[in-house]
């Protein structure tokens, strides 16, 4: 897994590349929580190049969503491959997050 970060119109965009599994979920969670550390942070997790996410990765997103609520921030997800979207749909996570077709539309939806 590799994660890059950039700011687009005041919205933090994290691009996850590769696999998020139990072996690197701790690193993923640390990056998410660090990104949500400021009050009112708006965050997009761009999954265009994500090939796999395990239940450990889903848990990391849940922790980040809780941090976002606490800090009056927002998280949106974007550009999921069909097999990743299926994981979110089956697990019920689709109802917990705004999911957009691409990072640009997610940034716009968060007011960026």
Secondary structure, 3 states (H helix, E strand, C coil): CEEEEEEECCEEEEEEEEEECCCCHHHHHHHHHHHCCCCCCEEEEEEEEEEEECHHHHHHHHHHHHHHHHCCCEEEEECCCHHHHHHHHHHCHHHCCEEECCHHHHHHHCCC
